[in-house]
Amino acid sequence: MRTLNVALSAAMIAAMSSTQTASYFTLSSTSITDGARIPVRFAADDQKRPCRPGSTEICPCPGQNVSPQLAWTNAPDGTKSFAILMYDIDGQAGAGVSHWVAYNIAATMHELAEGDGTAGKNFTGGSGTRGNANYLGPCPPRGDGQHHYLITVSALDLEPTLAPGLTREAFLAAVKGHQLAASSIGGLFARAYE
């Protein structure tokens, strides 16, 4: 009986271990810690940004506009391309700001190095809220509290042939029903970090 209990215990531990190591689509970053403050170097570097919308006073953004390193693993079967969206949930007084729309990333790619998003490497650029085709780092208005930035990588069953210049909304409409999986990391940024 004791041998049976030991065997059952070993089987349960093995099953728990395989459950805990089950593969699922995952996004990670060596640049940004999920749920933490985004380091200033990844913030925008716009030297002519108004302090607040409609203001004539200039409050330069403090960063270097370096896009973060992003890596994704365990893409589902049938993945033909990837896409990245970066969205400021609190931007425009809660209406949101699209900072980065990148798609047509080859299914063989599993990482963008720091700076690749800024340089426009290995993806087709969409159109962010400010008309940007490449990465645009955080730079909320002076006086705002922390803004929440969500970076999402999606695995798609679409060939990497979407036209350039899609807004976030147009991109989401184009891929509706073709998203196989998604994974996100989030970070916080405020001008108070300057």
Buried (B, 14 or more C-beta within 10 A) or exposed (E): EEEEEEEEEEEEEEEEEEEEEEEEBBBBBEBBBEEEEBBBBBBBBBEEBBBEEEEEEEBBBBBBBBBBBBBBEEBEEEBBBBBBBBBBEBBEEEEBBBBBBBBBBEBEBBBBBBBBBBEBEBBBBBBBBEEBBBBBBBBBBBEBEBBBBBBBBBBBBBEBEBEEBBBBEBBBEBBEEBBBBBBBBBBBBBBEBE
